[in-house]
Amino acid sequence: MSLRRTSSRTSTAVRNISTDLIRGVALVTFKNGNKYRYTNVSRRAIANLQLNGNLSYGFWVNTNCLTDRAQCERVA
């Protein structure tokens, strides 16, 4: 899997997000150290995150990863 790290942004909860546009995967690292892999994430949403440097990490995760569509697994 080829993950692309998004540009750095300020966030109170999210440290960084790496994405795979082709596979619809987002790897989210939270500031508390927890990492989660979200699959079946909207590819349009991933492209928007990659292109829009002003988009809030927290808003993006809440809107696109915490949905019925996306599946989540904790990464060690």
C-alpha positions in Angstrom: 0.0 0.0 0.0 1.4 3.4 -1.0 0.3 6.0 1.6 0.7 9.7 1.0 1.1 12.0 4.0 -1.0 15.1 3.9 0.4 18.5 4.6 0.8 19.5 8.2 -2.1 21.4 9.9 -3.0 22.4 13.4 -5.5 20.2 15.1 -6.4 19.6 18.8 -6.9 15.8 18.3 -5.2 14.6 15.1 -1.4 14.5 14.6 -1.4 13.5 11.0 -3.3 11.7 8.2 -1.8 9.5 5.5 -4.0 8.5 2.6 -4.1 6.1 -0.3 -6.4 7.6 -2.9 -6.5 4.5 -5.1 -7.6 2.1 -2.3 -9.7 4.6 -0.4 -7.6 4.2 2.8 -6.8 6.8 5.5 -4.4 6.1 8.3 -5.1 8.6 11.1 -2.7 9.2 14.0 -4.2 11.0 17.0 -2.2 13.2 19.4 -2.7 10.6 22.2 -0.7 8.1 20.1 -3.6 5.9 18.9 -3.6 5.0 15.2 -6.6 3.9 13.2 -6.8 2.6 9.6 -10.1 3.6 7.9 -11.0 1.7 4.7 -13.7 2.3 2.1 -13.3 6.1 2.6 -14.6 8.3 -0.2 -11.9 8.8 -2.8 -13.4 12.2 -3.6 -13.0 13.1 0.1 -9.4 11.9 0.1 -8.6 14.0 -3.0 -10.2 17.0 -1.4 -8.0 16.5 1.7 -4.9 16.2 -0.4 -5.7 19.3 -2.5 -7.2 21.6 0.1 -4.5 22.7 2.6 -7.0 24.6 4.8 -9.3 21.7 5.5 -9.6 20.9 9.2 -8.2 17.4 10.1 -10.9 16.9 12.8 -13.7 18.0 10.6 -12.5 15.7 7.8 -12.1 12.6 10.0 -15.6 13.2 11.6 -17.2 13.7 8.2 -15.5 11.0 6.2 -14.1 8.3 8.5 -16.8 8.1 11.2 -19.5 7.0 8.8 -21.5 3.8 8.2 -19.6 3.4 4.9 -16.0 3.5 6.3 -14.6 0.6 8.3 -12.1 1.1 11.1 -9.4 -0.9 12.7 -6.9 0.1 15.3 -3.3 -0.2 14.3 -0.7 -1.2 16.9 
